[in-house]
């Protein structure tokens, strides 16, 4: 879901967690409300999104470190960018902030 939301933000020129994307987020989470309350699902989605940037950095690092020649430098930019995104993420917003 993080990939979909980030792609939509970039494509539509929206801020992170823009209210315009909440219907998309909510439609994704709705089937899961049989398993957990909406508040818990929003928190879980936030934590998963934060961890996804860390996972992405590790994946890029693993791929780039296997390249030979000058290519690693060309493709290494996502590693520090994703780590910075992970470090810059704030605590999970309250449900009221994310609605």
Secondary structure, DSSP 4 states (H G I P E B T S, - for coil): -HHHHHHHHHHHTPPTT-GGGHHHHHHHHHGGGGTS-HHHHHHHHHHHHHHHHHHHHHHHHHHHTT--TTHHHHH-HHHHHHHHHHHH--SPPPHHHH-
